[in-house]
Amino acid sequence: MGKNNTAAEPKNEKEKNDLMEKIVSLSKRRGFVFPGSEIYGGLANSYEYGPAGVELKRNIQEEWWRVFVRERSDMVGLDSSIILHPKTWEASGHVAGLVDAMTECRACHSRTRADHLIENHFEAKGEKISVEGRSEAELDEVIAQNKIKCPTCGKFDWTPVRKFNLLFETHVGIVPEAQSKVYLRGETAQGIFLAFKNILDSTRVRLPFGVGQMGKSFRNEITKGNFIFRTLEFEQAEIEYFFDPEAADWKELYDGWKNAMHNFVTTTLGIKAEKLRWREHGDEERSFYSKRTEDMEYNFPFGFKELWGLAYRTDYDLNQHMKFSGVDLSYTDPTTGKKFIPHVIEPAVGINRLMAMVMLDAYTEDGDRVYLKLKPRLAPYKAAIFPLLANKPQLVELARKIHGDLQKHFSVSWDDRGNIGKRYYAQDEIGTPFCITVDFDTVGEGDAANKNTVTVRDRDTGTQERVAIENLPTFLHGKIYN
């Protein structure tokens, strides 16, 4: 067995593209991510999560919920509706403000965000430019002056830049002429603000406290998605942390959330700290109601991009919903009787981006061997169970029994195809931390000392050890969760 080496960090555009292509290929080959609606030619920025992918995504979600909701005494959870009253998005500013500047190539009709087109053009030349806050005319001028070509067809023939809204429109009502326009939610945060009064009335929460929510959001993106980094529908995990600005220092709370976010990514998810950085939004990029906004960025193959946002939103949202709904959303301190509108700090992350980061960071090559060096508790399957030979009934029967018993404790996989080397290869690419083989020693037809034991192979080191069948649950639990 060769020495395990993490694949060298990509040094140039070709290596970066190669890494991305390897992950996309592995994702489809091993059942992590499939192109959306593929049998009909696909749907841009749309993906489906396969058997391994849905397990990995769910494990990341469960870790987020465990760390940020279940294990904190100052947090409660919520699951609000995907379709909210349309006034919600007027009050929040999404109807007027959730807009991007778009341009279309007249030659091939591909559409792209003008800011991404410009920034990617300069980034490819090793230069950095920010066009946040520039008008459509100014964006047109930058594109024209630099003769920025279409990344799809290579032509330089763009339509004038124009604004478009990212919210998905739909309608409610069974009679067409009586239908009302509504929107699929563009973020999960607004559902928390709408439920604020009900949470206060139905629980004993006191400031400071937070509300965590996880669920689907939808944005009508037209930019190249870079795999699952940017998609039409995505899984968001957001927290609104409410506090009294006169009783708590917002900077201390803010820094506390920064540390919690960084610790989750590096410790819980096992991501290399050197691939992370913080970037503060400038005045032209930061929302007008925010006192501070920062992005935790990860160094993806396509550059440092936003992974997790942190914003101090003041009391803007609750005030807006009070204004539009006419309902009092203030908080009354039970000790002092002081009545006021709480302020909010918001950490918001896309689970899909976390998953993309986890897979990219875990991708490892050791000579000809490829494996995902996932944290064991994140792995889609904690163990794979094999009979040494698929045509030996006594081996298959016992292996099936072990598989069924372990299923009560862990997500496990069964594989009896091909030779044992090919099975190891497949499980390595999925990131399964342990492979358990039932052999002739196990059933008493070999070394008597090894009867009722199995061979357990470690994914990262390739080492093997004999473990008693009865000790497998305890052995695996200790390896996975400690």
N, C-alpha and C positions, 0 to 999 in steps of 0.2 A: 504494500500500500504506500503510495507516495505521500509526501508532506502536503497537508491541506493549505492551500493558498487562496486568499480572496482574490478575485479577478482584479487586475490592475485598474486604477482609476482611469477613465477615458481621458486622453490627452488632446485629442483633436476632434474635429467634426465627424470624421469617418468613424472613429472609435465610439463616439457618442451615439451615432446613428446605428452602428452595429449592435450596441448594447440594447437600444430600444427595440430593434428588430428581433433580437434574441428573446427578449421578454414577451413581445407580442406573439412570436412563434410558440414559445413554451406555454403561454397562457391558453392558446387554442389547443395545442397538442395534449396538454394534461388537464384540460377541463376547468381552467380558471375563468377565462373570459372569452366569449364568442362575439363576433360582429352581430349587431342587431338586425333582425329580419333578413338574415343572409340568403335564405332560399329565394327571396324576391329581389336580390341584388343589393341588399343592405339599406340602412338608413343612417345618414350622416350623424356623427356624434351620438350614436345609440349603441349600447352594448348589453349583452346578457351574461349573467354570472353562472358559470357551470357548476357541476357538483363540488369540485375543489374550491372554486372561487367563492361560492356562497358560504362555505364553511369558514374560509379565511376572513371574508368580510364580516360575517356574524361574530367571529371571535374578536375582531378589532372593536366592533360595536359593544360587545359585552364587556371588554376591558375598559372602554371609555365610560360606560355606565357604572361599572363597579368602582372605578377610581373617583369619578367626579360626582356621582349621585349617591350610590348605595353606601359608600364608606365615609361620607361626609355628613355630619350632623346639621350643617347649615344649608342643606340642599334638599329639594323635593323634585319629583318628576312630573311630566305632562305629556300627553299625546293629543294634540289638537287636530282639527280637520284640515285636509288638503285644500278644500274650497271654503274660503271665508267670505263674509259679507263684502261686496265690492267696495264699500266705503272704507274698509280697512286699508286698502292700497292707495286710496286718495289721501287719507289721513297720514299714512306713513311716507308719502311722497313718491311711491314707486310708479304710479301712473304717469306722473310728470317727469320723474327723475331717473328711473331705471332705464336709461337709454344709452345706446352706443352709436358711434358714427360708423356707417357702413359704406363700402364702395364695391362696385361690381366690375369685373373684367368683361369688356364687350366682346372679346374674342372667344373665351370659353365659358363665360357666364358664371364663373365661380365668384362667390361673395366672401368678403372678409372684413373684419374690423379694421378701420383705417389706422388706428393707433398701433395695433399689433403688426400690421403690414410695415409701417415705418420703423418701429422699434426692432423688429426682426431683421429688416434690411441693414440697419446700422450695426446691430449685434453681430451679423455675419461678417462685417468688415472689421470687427474688433473695436467698434466705437459704441458709446452709450448715449442715448438721447431720450428725453422724456417729453411727451407731447400732451400731458395731462392738462385739461382746461382750455385747450386751443379750439377755436371755432372750426366749423366745416370748411370755410374758405381758407383758413390757415393750414389745415391738413391737406387740402387740395394743392396748395402752393408747395408744401414740403415734398409731396409725391411728385409733382411736376418738375421741380428744380433738380431733384435727384434721379429723375427718370426711373423710378422704382418699378420693376417689372413684376408681372403676375407670377407668384411662386408655383402655380399649377401649369401654365402653358408657356411662360417666358415672354409673353407679349407685354407691350406698354400701351394700354388702351383702356383707361378707367372711366367709369361714369363719375359725375360729381359726387362728393361725399354727402350723405344725408343721414339723418337720425332715424333710429327705429327703436321701438320699445321691446324689452326682453320678456315681458309677461306673456304667458300663454292665455289667450282668450277662449272661453267656452260659454255655454248657455245652460240655464236651468229652466225647467218647465216642460210639460209634455205636449202643450199646444204651441205650434211654431209661432203663431202671431202674438202669443202671450209670454214668450220666453224672455228671460232677463240675462243680460251679459254679466258674467262673473270671470274670475281669473283663477287659474291654478297658482298656488302660492309660490312666490319667488324666493321666499326664505321661511324658515320655521319660527323666527323670532317673533313675528307679529302675533301669532297665536298665543304666545306667552303673555304679551301685554293685554290682549283681549280677555284672558282668563285671570288676570291679576286679582281682581276683586273677589272672584269666586274662590281662588286659592286662599286669600286672607280670611274669607268668611267660613271656610270649611276646615281649616287647619289651625294649629296653634303656632304657626311660624312667626318669628319676630325678626326685625332687622338687626344686623344684615343677614340676608338669606338669598339663595339663588334658586332658580327654576331651570332644570335641564330638560331638553327635548331632543329627540332624534326622529328623523323621518324624511320622506321624499320632498324635494323642492324641484321646481321646474323653471328653466330659463331658455328662451328661444335663441340659443347661441348660433352664430354663423361662422365662427372662427374655427380653424383647424384645431381639432381636439387634443392632439398628442396622446392618443390612446384614451384611457379613462380619466385623464387629467381634467378635461373639460367636456361635459356631456349635457344633453338636453334635460335629462332627469338625473338627479344625484341625491345621495343620502347625506343629510346635514346633521351635525351634532352641535347644538347651540346652547349657551347658558346666558341667562339674564340675571346678573347679580345685583340685587337691590340694596341700597344703603342710604343712611342719613348723612348728607355731606357735611353737616355741622358736628356730627358725632364721630365720624371716621375720616381718616386722611385718605383721599382717593388715590394718592400716589402710592401709599403703602399697599392698599388693596390691589392696585394695578400691578405692582411689582410681584405681589404674591401670586397672582394668576399667571404672570409671565414665567415664574419659577415652576409652577405646577404644570404648565403646558410643556415646558422644556423637559422636565423630569419624566413626564408621561412618554414623550417621544423617544428619549434616550434610554430610559430605564425600563419602562413597561413594554415598549415596542422594540427596544434594542437597536435603535438607529445610531450611527456614528455621529458624534457631536460635531466633528469637523465639517460635516456636510450641511450644517444648519447655520443660519444667521438671522439676525433681526434687522428689519428695515422700517424706519419710521416714515409715515406719510408726510409729505410737504403740504403747505397751505393750499396749493392748487389741486391736490389729490384728495385731501381729507374732507369728509363731509362737513358741512358748515356747522352742524350741531355737536360735532365731536371735539373734545378738548385734546385728545391724543388718540392716534390710531397707529398700530404697528402690525407688521406681518412677520410671522416666523416663516422663513423661506428655506426650501430644501434645494440642493444642487441636483436637479434633474438632468438627464442627458441633453435637454434643450435649454439648460441654464438655470440660474436661481429663480424660482417662481414661488408665488404665495402658496403656503401649505395651511396656515392657521392664522386667522386674524384676531386682533385684540383691540377693542375700542371702548373709550369712555364716552358714552352717549348722553351724559347728563340726564335731564328729566324730559328730554324732547318727546320721546314716544308716548309716555303716559299723558303728557299735556296735550298732544295732538289728538289722541283718542278720546280724551275728555271733551275737547273742543268739538269734535265731529259727532260724538255719540250723545253728549249731554249727560253722561253718567259720571258721578264723582269717583275718581280713581286715586284719591289721596289716602295716606296712611296716618293713623292716629297712634302715637306712642302710648302703650298701655300704662307706662309709669308716669310720664310727665303730662300726658294729654295733648302734647303738641301735634298739630295736624299739618301735613306737608306732602309734597310730591317727592317720592324717593328718586334718587339718581341711580344710574345703571352702568355697570361694566359688563361688556359682552365678549366672551371668547367664542369664536365660531369656526368650525372646521368641516371640511367635506370628507366623509368616510372613504369615498372613492379615491381621493387624493392620498389619504393615509395608506390605502391598500397599494396604490401604485408605488408609493415611496417604499413601503415595506418589501415589496417584491424586488424592486431595483436594488435596494440596499442589501438584500439577502442573496442576490445572485452571485454564485461562487463557482469558479473553475479550478479544478485540480488535475492538471494534465488533460486527459480525455474525459474526466468525470465532471459532470455539471450537477450542482445541487443548490437548493434554496436553504440558506442557513438561517431559517426562521427561529425565533424564540419558540421553544416547544409548546408553550401554552397558546401560541397563535397558529400553530400548524393545523392545516385542515384535518389531518388524521394524526392522532398521537402515536399510533402504532399500526403496522401492517402485519397480518398473520399469514404465514405460508405453510403448506405441507411441502416437505422437501421434494416429493414426487407426487404429481396429480393422479397417477394411475395406481397408487397404493391405498386401498380403502381404509386401512387402519390408521394411516397418517392423516388422510383427509378427514376422517370422522373425528379424531381428537382435535385437529386444528380447527374444525368447525365449532366444536364445543368451546374451545378457548376463545375463539372469536365472539361467540354468543355471550359468554360470561363477561368478557371485557367491554362489550357494547353497553353493559349496564353502568359502566363507570366513565368511559371515554368514547370519543369518536374514533372508530378504527376502520381499517380497510382490509379487504380480503383479496388475495391474488394467488392463483395457481397456474398462471399462463407461462409458457416457456421455461427456460432454465432460471436458476436462482440468480445468476448475474444480471439477467434482463429485468428481473423483478426489482432487484436493488436499484438498478439504473432508473427505472420508472418512479420508484418511491423517492429517490434522491431528488429528482426534478420536481416532485410535488412538495418536497420539504418534510416528509415524514421522519420524525427524529429517531424512531426505533422500528426495526424489522425483527419479527419473532418467527423462528423456523422450528417446526415440529419434524424431527428426524428419527432415524431408527434407534438411536440411543434413548429418545423420549419414550418410545413404546417398549423398551426392554429388549430390543433385538441387537444391541451393540454393547457399549460399555455399561455394565450394570450400575456403576457409580453414578451415571448420568440419567438413570431411569426417572421419569416424571419431571425432568427438567427440559428446558428449551434453550435454543441459541438466541440471544438478543444482540443485535448488531446496532452500534451507535452510528448515526448518520454522519456526524462531523469528523469523528476520528477513524471510523471504519473498524474499530475494535469489536470483538465479540466476547461474550461471557455467558456462562450457563446460569440460568435462574430457575428455581423451582416453580412449577406451574402455580402452586397455591400462593406463592409470594408475588406473582406478577402485578396484581393491582397496587399493592403497597410500593413495589419497586418503581413502577411507572409514575405513580403519584408523586413520589419523592423526587424523581428526575424532572418531572414536568412543572410542578408548582412550587418547588423550593428554590 
